[in-house]
């Protein structure tokens, strides 16, 4: 019987630095003998990547945005996440449903009850086994974004949006402390890397 694979997600507001650490996370988990599938949201499949381009660059009602996020997620689960977990692989996803609760519910005021219904419909009982939440002060996030690539529509939002976003993420972590590991992204890169490394080590030693 094939063991069930692990599902690890990385979350954090834009500019928190989470994507920087994905290569090292992959290498660390592979060194443990695991097969790793790395993916992202929105995206991960050809159709979901097309939806990603629309979501990141076209203005729309917040509830339309939420519905498209879950449409992309359904394809992502069906084609990538669920098959990999069934094979016994470790899935690393740059964002998942916590991002919808943070961006669309927390920052854009989509009712949480509506997202709850969509989550149950689209995911069933699928939830991440561990979520690394990269957290930085809003001022740090905005400063980093100002120096980064051409921003998408979310990255162009102001400080009020990012305050709501950060608070929503931290509230999610508080609700589920067994799943979340909060990574302090506002420290030297080497220190962040070490914090991530320890979190991965602890997770695999107990799961």
N, C-alpha and C positions, 0 to 999 in steps of 0.2 A: 504493500500500500504506500502510495506516494504521500509524503508529509505535506501538510498545507503550507504554502509559502507565506512570507511576511509582507506586510504592506506598511511602508513608511512614507510619511508626507512631510514636506518642508513648507512652512508658512511664514508670513511676515509681510508688512506693508512694503510698497516699492521703496527701494533705497536701503532696506534693512541688511542686504548683503547675502541673502540665503543662497542664491544661485552660484556664488563664488565657491562654495564649499562642496558642491555636488561631485566634482571629479574625485576629491579626496574621500568622500563618503563611499563612493562606488569602489574605489581601490581597497578601502578598509574592509568592506563587506565581502568583496571577492577573496581577500586574503583569509577570510574565515571559511572559505570553501563553498560560498553561496554563488548561485547564478543570479546576476542582477539584471533587471529590466528597468531602464530609466526613461521616464516620460514626463509630460507636463500638462497643465490645464490653464486656460482652455486649450485644447489640442490633443495630440497623441495619436490621432487617426487622420487620414486625408480629409474626411468631411469635417471633423472637429477643428482641424487647422484652418479650414476655410471660414468656419464660424468664428475662430479666434481673430482673424483679420477684421471681420465685421465688428466684433465686440470691442476690440481695442481702439478702433478708429472711427466708428460711426456713432453719431448721437442717436439716442433712442430712449424711450420710457424705461424707468428702472425695472418695471415688472417684465417688459419685453426682454430686457437684458438678462434677467433671472431665468426666464424660460429658455432662452438660447443657451445659457450656461448649462442648464440641466440637459438640454438636447445633446449638446456636445459631450457631456458627462456620460450619458447613456451609451453613446457609441464607444466612448473611451473604455468604459467598464466591460462592455460586451466583447470588444475586439482585442483589448490589450490587458487590462487589469485582471479580470476574472480568469481568463485562460492561463496567465502567468502564475497566479496564486495556485490554481489547480495543478499546475506542473510542479509546484514546489519551489518556484523562483521567489526571489525577493524583489518586490516592486518599490522603486523610489519615484515618487511623483512630486514635481515642483508645483505645489498647490493642489487642493482638492476642495471638498465641500465647506470646510472651515472658511475658505476665502469668500464663498458666497454669503455666509452669515456675516462676515466682516464687512465686505464691500457693499453688497446689495441691501442687507438688513441694517447693519451698523451705521454705515456712512450714507446710505441712500434711502433709509426708512421703509424698505419693503417689509411688510408684516412678517414676523418670524413664523407665525402659524402657516402662512402660505409656503414658506420655504420648507417647513417641517413636512408638509404633505408631499411636496416634490421630492424631497430627500427619501422618504419612505417608498414612494412609487418607483423612483429611478434606481435606488441602491438596494432596496430590501434591507438585509441585516449587514451589508458590507460597511465596515468602518476601518480606518487606519489602526494598526497595532501600536504605532508610535508616531507622534507628531513633534517635530522640532520647530519651535516658534522663535524666529529670530526677531529680537526686539531692540529698537533704538528710539531715542527721543525724536519727536517730530522734526525739530530743527535740524538734527543730523540727517534724517531722511531727505528733507528738502534740499539741504546743502549738497548731498551726494547726487541727487537727481539733476541739480543745476549743472553739474559737471559731466553728466552722462550723455548717452546718445540722444537722438531726437525723441522727445517724449511721446508716449501714447496718451489717450484722452484721460486715463486715470492718473498718470504721472503729472499731468498738467493741473490737477486739482490743487486747491489752496490748503493752508494750515488747518482750517476748521474741519475739512474733509478728512485730513490725515489724523487729527486728534480723535475723531469719532471712530475711524478705522482702527487705530491702535487700541483704544478702549474696548472695542468689540472683540478684538483678538485676545486681549488679556482677560476679558470676561469669559470667553470660551475656555481658555486655559484653566481658569479658576473653577469652572463647572466640571472639568474632567482632568484633575491633576494626575491621575494614574496614566493617562495617555500622553499628556503634553510634557515636554521638556523645554523650558524657556531658556533660550541662548542669548546672553548679553552681547549684542552686536556692536556695542559702543565701547570697545576696548581694542587693544592691539590685535592685529590679524592673527598672530601666533597664539594669543590667548583664546581667541574665538575658536580657532582650529582645535585647540586642546579640549575645550569645553564640548565641542561636537564629538571629538574622538571618544571622550569618556562616556558621553551619553550613548553612543553606539555600542561601546564595550559593555556597559551595564545592561542595555537592552538584550543583547544576544547572550549574555551570561545567565539571564533569568527567563528567557523565552525559547 
